[in-house]
Amino acid sequence: MKTEWEIKLLTPGAPDSERVLAVATNSGMNIEGVRAGKQRDIYLDSASYDLARAGVALRVREREGERES
């Protein structure tokens, strides 16, 4: 079973990947295997947003030839 940990960063303007990696490393994170790639996230819900109102998200993520949900 894969476990995904996701950290979201808010940057003013376009992010500088080297700066983001430096901040993460200086914060004590061990960053390995960094790679760039394309992904597309599709979020699914009912027309009345039942999942969102319940605080739940249903996502299908596609990454360069892979698909996970």
mmCIF file as gemmi writes it, N, C-alpha and C atoms, coordinates in Angstrom:
data_model
loop_
_atom_site.group_PDB
_atom_site.id
_atom_site.type_symbol
_atom_site.label_atom_id
_atom_site.label_alt_id
_atom_site.label_comp_id
_atom_site.label_asym_id
_atom_site.label_entity_id
_atom_site.label_seq_id
_atom_site.pdbx_PDB_ins_code
_atom_site.Cartn_x
_atom_site.Cartn_y
_atom_site.Cartn_z
_atom_site.occupancy
_atom_site.B_iso_or_equiv
_atom_site.pdbx_formal_charge
_atom_site.auth_seq_id
_atom_site.auth_asym_id
_atom_site.pdbx_PDB_model_num
ATOM 1 N N . MET Axp A 1 ? 0.835 -1.176 0 1 0 ? 1 A 1
ATOM 2 C CA . MET Axp A 1 ? 0 0 0 1 0 ? 1 A 1
ATOM 3 C C . MET Axp A 1 ? 0.888 1.25 0 1 0 ? 1 A 1
ATOM 4 N N . LYS Axp A 2 ? 0.609 2.187 -0.907 1 0 ? 2 A 1
ATOM 5 C CA . LYS Axp A 2 ? 1.342 3.436 -0.965 1 0 ? 2 A 1
ATOM 6 C C . LYS Axp A 2 ? 0.683 4.453 -0.046 1 0 ? 2 A 1
ATOM 7 N N . THR Axp A 3 ? 1.492 5.213 0.644 1 0 ? 3 A 1
ATOM 8 C CA . THR Axp A 3 ? 0.991 6.315 1.455 1 0 ? 3 A 1
ATOM 9 C C . THR Axp A 3 ? 1.552 7.6 0.881 1 0 ? 3 A 1
ATOM 10 N N . GLU Axp A 4 ? 0.696 8.55 0.618 1 0 ? 4 A 1
ATOM 11 C CA . GLU Axp A 4 ? 1.126 9.816 0.047 1 0 ? 4 A 1
ATOM 12 C C . GLU Axp A 4 ? 0.993 10.905 1.093 1 0 ? 4 A 1
ATOM 13 N N . TRP Axp A 5 ? 2.079 11.645 1.296 1 0 ? 5 A 1
ATOM 14 C CA . TRP Axp A 5 ? 2.071 12.814 2.162 1 0 ? 5 A 1
ATOM 15 C C . TRP Axp A 5 ? 2.22 14.004 1.248 1 0 ? 5 A 1
ATOM 16 N N . GLU Axp A 6 ? 1.355 14.947 1.406 1 0 ? 6 A 1
ATOM 17 C CA . GLU Axp A 6 ? 1.369 16.097 0.511 1 0 ? 6 A 1
ATOM 18 C C . GLU Axp A 6 ? 1.484 17.373 1.333 1 0 ? 6 A 1
ATOM 19 N N . ILE Axp A 7 ? 2.438 18.205 0.959 1 0 ? 7 A 1
ATOM 20 C CA . ILE Axp A 7 ? 2.595 19.513 1.583 1 0 ? 7 A 1
ATOM 21 C C . ILE Axp A 7 ? 2.337 20.546 0.503 1 0 ? 7 A 1
ATOM 22 N N . LYS Axp A 8 ? 1.473 21.481 0.801 1 0 ? 8 A 1
ATOM 23 C CA . LYS Axp A 8 ? 1.158 22.525 -0.169 1 0 ? 8 A 1
ATOM 24 C C . LYS Axp A 8 ? 1.819 23.818 0.284 1 0 ? 8 A 1
ATOM 25 N N . LEU Axp A 9 ? 2.464 24.486 -0.65 1 0 ? 9 A 1
ATOM 26 C CA . LEU Axp A 9 ? 3.131 25.744 -0.37 1 0 ? 9 A 1
ATOM 27 C C . LEU Axp A 9 ? 2.497 26.843 -1.197 1 0 ? 9 A 1
ATOM 28 N N . LEU Axp A 10 ? 2.317 27.992 -0.593 1 0 ? 10 A 1
ATOM 29 C CA . LEU Axp A 10 ? 1.757 29.147 -1.279 1 0 ? 10 A 1
ATOM 30 C C . LEU Axp A 10 ? 2.902 30.121 -1.531 1 0 ? 10 A 1
ATOM 31 N N . THR Axp A 11 ? 3.121 30.463 -2.792 1 0 ? 11 A 1
ATOM 32 C CA . THR Axp A 11 ? 4.216 31.361 -3.144 1 0 ? 11 A 1
ATOM 33 C C . THR Axp A 11 ? 3.67 32.581 -3.866 1 0 ? 11 A 1
ATOM 34 N N . PRO Axp A 12 ? 4.318 33.727 -3.643 1 0 ? 12 A 1
ATOM 35 C CA . PRO Axp A 12 ? 3.916 34.907 -4.405 1 0 ? 12 A 1
ATOM 36 C C . PRO Axp A 12 ? 4.5 34.801 -5.811 1 0 ? 12 A 1
ATOM 37 N N . GLY Axp A 13 ? 3.677 34.676 -6.802 1 0 ? 13 A 1
ATOM 38 C CA . GLY Axp A 13 ? 4.176 34.524 -8.166 1 0 ? 13 A 1
ATOM 39 C C . GLY Axp A 13 ? 4.592 33.092 -8.462 1 0 ? 13 A 1
ATOM 40 N N . ALA Axp A 14 ? 5.377 32.943 -9.504 1 0 ? 14 A 1
ATOM 41 C CA . ALA Axp A 14 ? 5.825 31.609 -9.925 1 0 ? 14 A 1
ATOM 42 C C . ALA Axp A 14 ? 6.826 31.048 -8.917 1 0 ? 14 A 1
ATOM 43 N N . PRO Axp A 15 ? 6.665 29.77 -8.525 1 0 ? 15 A 1
ATOM 44 C CA . PRO Axp A 15 ? 7.603 29.195 -7.563 1 0 ? 15 A 1
ATOM 45 C C . PRO Axp A 15 ? 8.961 28.92 -8.188 1 0 ? 15 A 1
ATOM 46 N N . ASP Axp A 16 ? 9.992 29.107 -7.409 1 0 ? 16 A 1
ATOM 47 C CA . ASP Axp A 16 ? 11.36 28.793 -7.806 1 0 ? 16 A 1
ATOM 48 C C . ASP Axp A 16 ? 11.701 27.449 -7.171 1 0 ? 16 A 1
ATOM 49 N N . SER Axp A 17 ? 11.806 26.382 -7.974 1 0 ? 17 A 1
ATOM 50 C CA . SER Axp A 17 ? 11.979 25.042 -7.418 1 0 ? 17 A 1
ATOM 51 C C . SER Axp A 17 ? 13.23 24.918 -6.552 1 0 ? 17 A 1
ATOM 52 N N . GLU Axp A 18 ? 14.31 25.589 -6.921 1 0 ? 18 A 1
ATOM 53 C CA . GLU Axp A 18 ? 15.532 25.523 -6.109 1 0 ? 18 A 1
ATOM 54 C C . GLU Axp A 18 ? 15.302 26.147 -4.735 1 0 ? 18 A 1
ATOM 55 N N . ARG Axp A 19 ? 14.576 27.244 -4.697 1 0 ? 19 A 1
ATOM 56 C CA . ARG Axp A 19 ? 14.299 27.913 -3.417 1 0 ? 19 A 1
ATOM 57 C C . ARG Axp A 19 ? 13.381 27.056 -2.551 1 0 ? 19 A 1
ATOM 58 N N . VAL Axp A 20 ? 12.37 26.449 -3.167 1 0 ? 20 A 1
ATOM 59 C CA . VAL Axp A 20 ? 11.457 25.578 -2.422 1 0 ? 20 A 1
ATOM 60 C C . VAL Axp A 20 ? 12.221 24.399 -1.838 1 0 ? 20 A 1
ATOM 61 N N . LEU Axp A 21 ? 13.102 23.772 -2.613 1 0 ? 21 A 1
ATOM 62 C CA . LEU Axp A 21 ? 13.909 22.655 -2.117 1 0 ? 21 A 1
ATOM 63 C C . LEU Axp A 21 ? 14.824 23.101 -0.988 1 0 ? 21 A 1
ATOM 64 N N . ALA Axp A 22 ? 15.399 24.296 -1.089 1 0 ? 22 A 1
ATOM 65 C CA . ALA Axp A 22 ? 16.282 24.813 -0.039 1 0 ? 22 A 1
ATOM 66 C C . ALA Axp A 22 ? 15.505 25.015 1.261 1 0 ? 22 A 1
ATOM 67 N N . VAL Axp A 23 ? 14.312 25.587 1.176 1 0 ? 23 A 1
ATOM 68 C CA . VAL Axp A 23 ? 13.494 25.801 2.372 1 0 ? 23 A 1
ATOM 69 C C . VAL Axp A 23 ? 13.137 24.464 3.003 1 0 ? 23 A 1
ATOM 70 N N . ALA Axp A 24 ? 12.726 23.492 2.188 1 0 ? 24 A 1
ATOM 71 C CA . ALA Axp A 24 ? 12.363 22.168 2.714 1 0 ? 24 A 1
ATOM 72 C C . ALA Axp A 24 ? 13.562 21.502 3.376 1 0 ? 24 A 1
ATOM 73 N N . THR Axp A 25 ? 14.71 21.562 2.737 1 0 ? 25 A 1
ATOM 74 C CA . THR Axp A 25 ? 15.921 20.942 3.288 1 0 ? 25 A 1
ATOM 75 C C . THR Axp A 25 ? 16.334 21.631 4.584 1 0 ? 25 A 1
ATOM 76 N N . ASN Axp A 26 ? 16.282 22.959 4.608 1 0 ? 26 A 1
ATOM 77 C CA . ASN Axp A 26 ? 16.647 23.709 5.812 1 0 ? 26 A 1
ATOM 78 C C . ASN Axp A 26 ? 15.665 23.495 6.952 1 0 ? 26 A 1
ATOM 79 N N . SER Axp A 27 ? 14.478 22.999 6.637 1 0 ? 27 A 1
ATOM 80 C CA . SER Axp A 27 ? 13.477 22.699 7.656 1 0 ? 27 A 1
ATOM 81 C C . SER Axp A 27 ? 13.643 21.297 8.22 1 0 ? 27 A 1
ATOM 82 N N . GLY Axp A 28 ? 14.666 20.574 7.748 1 0 ? 28 A 1
ATOM 83 C CA . GLY Axp A 28 ? 14.928 19.234 8.258 1 0 ? 28 A 1
ATOM 84 C C . GLY Axp A 28 ? 14.332 18.115 7.437 1 0 ? 28 A 1
ATOM 85 N N . MET Axp A 29 ? 13.715 18.427 6.307 1 0 ? 29 A 1
ATOM 86 C CA . MET Axp A 29 ? 13.14 17.387 5.46 1 0 ? 29 A 1
ATOM 87 C C . MET Axp A 29 ? 14.238 16.743 4.619 1 0 ? 29 A 1
ATOM 88 N N . ASN Axp A 30 ? 14.14 15.454 4.429 1 0 ? 30 A 1
ATOM 89 C CA . ASN Axp A 30 ? 15.076 14.73 3.577 1 0 ? 30 A 1
ATOM 90 C C . ASN Axp A 30 ? 14.424 14.582 2.202 1 0 ? 30 A 1
ATOM 91 N N . ILE Axp A 31 ? 14.918 15.319 1.237 1 0 ? 31 A 1
ATOM 92 C CA . ILE Axp A 31 ? 14.333 15.327 -0.101 1 0 ? 31 A 1
ATOM 93 C C . ILE Axp A 31 ? 15.174 14.432 -1.001 1 0 ? 31 A 1
ATOM 94 N N . GLU Axp A 32 ? 14.552 13.377 -1.525 1 0 ? 32 A 1
ATOM 95 C CA . GLU Axp A 32 ? 15.245 12.451 -2.426 1 0 ? 32 A 1
ATOM 96 C C . GLU Axp A 32 ? 14.366 12.156 -3.624 1 0 ? 32 A 1
ATOM 97 N N . GLY Axp A 33 ? 14.98 11.863 -4.729 1 0 ? 33 A 1
ATOM 98 C CA . GLY Axp A 33 ? 14.246 11.426 -5.905 1 0 ? 33 A 1
ATOM 99 C C . GLY Axp A 33 ? 13.318 12.475 -6.474 1 0 ? 33 A 1
ATOM 100 N N . VAL Axp A 34 ? 13.709 13.721 -6.41 1 0 ? 34 A 1
ATOM 101 C CA . VAL Axp A 34 ? 12.869 14.779 -6.948 1 0 ? 34 A 1
ATOM 102 C C . VAL Axp A 34 ? 12.837 14.666 -8.463 1 0 ? 34 A 1
ATOM 103 N N . ARG Axp A 35 ? 11.636 14.69 -9.027 1 0 ? 35 A 1
ATOM 104 C CA . ARG Axp A 35 ? 11.515 14.623 -10.472 1 0 ? 35 A 1
ATOM 105 C C . ARG Axp A 35 ? 10.354 15.5 -10.914 1 0 ? 35 A 1
ATOM 106 N N . ALA Axp A 36 ? 10.492 16.043 -12.067 1 0 ? 36 A 1
ATOM 107 C CA . ALA Axp A 36 ? 9.42 16.854 -12.632 1 0 ? 36 A 1
ATOM 108 C C . ALA Axp A 36 ? 8.537 15.972 -13.501 1 0 ? 36 A 1
ATOM 109 N N . GLY Axp A 37 ? 7.285 16.29 -13.563 1 0 ? 37 A 1
ATOM 110 C CA . GLY Axp A 37 ? 6.375 15.533 -14.401 1 0 ? 37 A 1
ATOM 111 C C . GLY Axp A 37 ? 5.028 16.211 -14.452 1 0 ? 37 A 1
ATOM 112 N N . LYS Axp A 38 ? 4.187 15.707 -15.313 1 0 ? 38 A 1
ATOM 113 C CA . LYS Axp A 38 ? 2.84 16.258 -15.45 1 0 ? 38 A 1
ATOM 114 C C . LYS Axp A 38 ? 1.858 15.372 -14.713 1 0 ? 38 A 1
ATOM 115 N N . GLN Axp A 39 ? 0.889 16.012 -14.097 1 0 ? 39 A 1
ATOM 116 C CA . GLN Axp A 39 ? -0.2 15.256 -13.497 1 0 ? 39 A 1
ATOM 117 C C . GLN Axp A 39 ? -1.484 16.056 -13.653 1 0 ? 39 A 1
ATOM 118 N N . ARG Axp A 40 ? -2.587 15.322 -13.647 1 0 ? 40 A 1
ATOM 119 C CA . ARG Axp A 40 ? -3.899 15.953 -13.749 1 0 ? 40 A 1
ATOM 120 C C . ARG Axp A 40 ? -4.763 15.375 -12.64 1 0 ? 40 A 1
ATOM 121 N N . ASP Axp A 41 ? -5.372 16.252 -11.852 1 0 ? 41 A 1
ATOM 122 C CA . ASP Axp A 41 ? -6.275 15.845 -10.79 1 0 ? 41 A 1
ATOM 123 C C . ASP Axp A 41 ? -7.705 16.17 -11.196 1 0 ? 41 A 1
ATOM 124 N N . ILE Axp A 42 ? -8.585 15.212 -11.021 1 0 ? 42 A 1
ATOM 125 C CA . ILE Axp A 42 ? -10.002 15.401 -11.289 1 0 ? 42 A 1
ATOM 126 C C . ILE Axp A 42 ? -10.74 15.108 -9.984 1 0 ? 42 A 1
ATOM 127 N N . TYR Axp A 43 ? -11.473 16.097 -9.482 1 0 ? 43 A 1
ATOM 128 C CA . TYR Axp A 43 ? -12.24 15.929 -8.259 1 0 ? 43 A 1
ATOM 129 C C . TYR Axp A 43 ? -13.697 15.663 -8.63 1 0 ? 43 A 1
ATOM 130 N N . LEU Axp A 44 ? -14.285 14.665 -7.987 1 0 ? 44 A 1
ATOM 131 C CA . LEU Axp A 44 ? -15.653 14.243 -8.274 1 0 ? 44 A 1
ATOM 132 C C . LEU Axp A 44 ? -16.551 14.544 -7.083 1 0 ? 44 A 1
ATOM 133 N N . ASP Axp A 45 ? -17.767 14.958 -7.357 1 0 ? 45 A 1
ATOM 134 C CA . ASP Axp A 45 ? -18.743 15.233 -6.305 1 0 ? 45 A 1
ATOM 135 C C . ASP Axp A 45 ? -20.126 15.229 -6.939 1 0 ? 45 A 1
ATOM 136 N N . SER Axp A 46 ? -21.149 15.279 -6.114 1 0 ? 46 A 1
ATOM 137 C CA . SER Axp A 46 ? -22.52 15.359 -6.626 1 0 ? 46 A 1
ATOM 138 C C . SER Axp A 46 ? -22.808 16.79 -7.061 1 0 ? 46 A 1
ATOM 139 N N . ALA Axp A 47 ? -23.892 16.981 -7.767 1 0 ? 47 A 1
ATOM 140 C CA . ALA Axp A 47 ? -24.281 18.316 -8.232 1 0 ? 47 A 1
ATOM 141 C C . ALA Axp A 47 ? -24.528 19.264 -7.06 1 0 ? 47 A 1
ATOM 142 N N . SER Axp A 48 ? -24.885 18.716 -5.902 1 0 ? 48 A 1
ATOM 143 C CA . SER Axp A 48 ? -25.146 19.562 -4.729 1 0 ? 48 A 1
ATOM 144 C C . SER Axp A 48 ? -23.948 19.595 -3.763 1 0 ? 48 A 1
ATOM 145 N N . TYR Axp A 49 ? -22.789 19.137 -4.219 1 0 ? 49 A 1
ATOM 146 C CA . TYR Axp A 49 ? -21.538 19.195 -3.448 1 0 ? 49 A 1
ATOM 147 C C . TYR Axp A 49 ? -21.626 18.489 -2.098 1 0 ? 49 A 1
ATOM 148 N N . ASP Axp A 50 ? -22.262 17.322 -2.075 1 0 ? 50 A 1
ATOM 149 C CA . ASP Axp A 50 ? -22.414 16.573 -0.829 1 0 ? 50 A 1
ATOM 150 C C . ASP Axp A 50 ? -21.067 16.216 -0.195 1 0 ? 50 A 1
ATOM 151 N N . LEU Axp A 51 ? -20.123 15.768 -0.989 1 0 ? 51 A 1
ATOM 152 C CA . LEU Axp A 51 ? -18.817 15.388 -0.448 1 0 ? 51 A 1
ATOM 153 C C . LEU Axp A 51 ? -18.076 16.596 0.114 1 0 ? 51 A 1
ATOM 154 N N . ALA Axp A 52 ? -18.032 17.671 -0.632 1 0 ? 52 A 1
ATOM 155 C CA . ALA Axp A 52 ? -17.325 18.875 -0.183 1 0 ? 52 A 1
ATOM 156 C C . ALA Axp A 52 ? -17.926 19.404 1.117 1 0 ? 52 A 1
ATOM 157 N N . ARG Axp A 53 ? -19.245 19.417 1.216 1 0 ? 53 A 1
ATOM 158 C CA . ARG Axp A 53 ? -19.9 19.912 2.435 1 0 ? 53 A 1
ATOM 159 C C . ARG Axp A 53 ? -19.595 19.014 3.626 1 0 ? 53 A 1
ATOM 160 N N . ALA Axp A 54 ? -19.322 17.734 3.364 1 0 ? 54 A 1
ATOM 161 C CA . ALA Axp A 54 ? -18.982 16.799 4.438 1 0 ? 54 A 1
ATOM 162 C C . ALA Axp A 54 ? -17.478 16.806 4.746 1 0 ? 54 A 1
ATOM 163 N N . GLY Axp A 55 ? -16.714 17.626 4.021 1 0 ? 55 A 1
ATOM 164 C CA . GLY Axp A 55 ? -15.273 17.7 4.249 1 0 ? 55 A 1
ATOM 165 C C . GLY Axp A 55 ? -14.506 16.552 3.628 1 0 ? 55 A 1
ATOM 166 N N . VAL Axp A 56 ? -15.068 15.949 2.593 1 0 ? 56 A 1
ATOM 167 C CA . VAL Axp A 56 ? -14.461 14.797 1.932 1 0 ? 56 A 1
ATOM 168 C C . VAL Axp A 56 ? -14.123 15.163 0.493 1 0 ? 56 A 1
ATOM 169 N N . ALA Axp A 57 ? -13.014 14.619 -0.009 1 0 ? 57 A 1
ATOM 170 C CA . ALA Axp A 57 ? -12.649 14.836 -1.406 1 0 ? 57 A 1
ATOM 171 C C . ALA Axp A 57 ? -12.464 13.484 -2.088 1 0 ? 57 A 1
ATOM 172 N N . LEU Axp A 58 ? -12.98 13.358 -3.285 1 0 ? 58 A 1
ATOM 173 C CA . LEU Axp A 58 ? -12.799 12.164 -4.107 1 0 ? 58 A 1
ATOM 174 C C . LEU Axp A 58 ? -12.021 12.598 -5.344 1 0 ? 58 A 1
ATOM 175 N N . ARG Axp A 59 ? -10.795 12.112 -5.453 1 0 ? 59 A 1
ATOM 176 C CA . ARG Axp A 59 ? -9.9 12.574 -6.507 1 0 ? 59 A 1
ATOM 177 C C . ARG Axp A 59 ? -9.406 11.411 -7.351 1 0 ? 59 A 1
ATOM 178 N N . VAL Axp A 60 ? -9.312 11.635 -8.646 1 0 ? 60 A 1
ATOM 179 C CA . VAL Axp A 60 ? -8.629 10.726 -9.567 1 0 ? 60 A 1
ATOM 180 C C . VAL Axp A 60 ? -7.412 11.494 -10.061 1 0 ? 60 A 1
ATOM 181 N N . ARG Axp A 61 ? -6.231 10.918 -9.88 1 0 ? 61 A 1
ATOM 182 C CA . ARG Axp A 61 ? -4.992 11.577 -10.281 1 0 ? 61 A 1
ATOM 183 C C . ARG Axp A 61 ? -4.338 10.776 -11.401 1 0 ? 61 A 1
ATOM 184 N N . GLU Axp A 62 ? -4 11.458 -12.467 1 0 ? 62 A 1
ATOM 185 C CA . GLU Axp A 62 ? -3.284 10.829 -13.578 1 0 ? 62 A 1
ATOM 186 C C . GLU Axp A 62 ? -1.899 11.445 -13.665 1 0 ? 62 A 1
ATOM 187 N N . ARG Axp A 63 ? -0.884 10.579 -13.688 1 0 ? 63 A 1
ATOM 188 C CA . ARG Axp A 63 ? 0.502 11.014 -13.833 1 0 ? 63 A 1
ATOM 189 C C . ARG Axp A 63 ? 1.12 10.276 -14.997 1 0 ? 63 A 1
ATOM 190 N N . GLU Axp A 64 ? 1.593 10.963 -15.952 1 0 ? 64 A 1
ATOM 191 C CA . GLU Axp A 64 ? 2.327 10.42 -17.095 1 0 ? 64 A 1
ATOM 192 C C . GLU Axp A 64 ? 2.256 8.898 -17.203 1 0 ? 64 A 1
ATOM 193 N N . GLY Axp A 65 ? 1.124 8.401 -17.596 1 0 ? 65 A 1
ATOM 194 C CA . GLY Axp A 65 ? 0.974 6.967 -17.838 1 0 ? 65 A 1
ATOM 195 C C . GLY Axp A 65 ? 0.459 6.186 -16.65 1 0 ? 65 A 1
ATOM 196 N N . GLU Axp A 66 ? 0.351 6.798 -15.472 1 0 ? 66 A 1
ATOM 197 C CA . GLU Axp A 66 ? -0.177 6.12 -14.291 1 0 ? 66 A 1
ATOM 198 C C . GLU Axp A 66 ? -1.561 6.661 -13.969 1 0 ? 66 A 1
ATOM 199 N N . ARG Axp A 67 ? -2.333 5.9 -13.26 1 0 ? 67 A 1
ATOM 200 C CA . ARG Axp A 67 ? -3.629 6.399 -12.802 1 0 ? 67 A 1
ATOM 201 C C . ARG Axp A 67 ? -3.844 5.869 -11.391 1 0 ? 67 A 1
ATOM 202 N N . GLU Axp A 68 ? -4.191 6.748 -10.485 1 0 ? 68 A 1
ATOM 203 C CA . GLU Axp A 68 ? -4.495 6.332 -9.114 1 0 ? 68 A 1
ATOM 204 C C . GLU Axp A 68 ? -5.72 7.079 -8.629 1 0 ? 68 A 1
ATOM 205 N N . SER Axp A 69 ? -6.421 6.507 -7.686 1 0 ? 69 A 1
ATOM 206 C CA . SER Axp A 69 ? -7.593 7.194 -7.125 1 0 ? 69 A 1
ATOM 207 C C . SER Axp A 69 ? -7.636 6.976 -5.635 1 0 ? 69 A 1
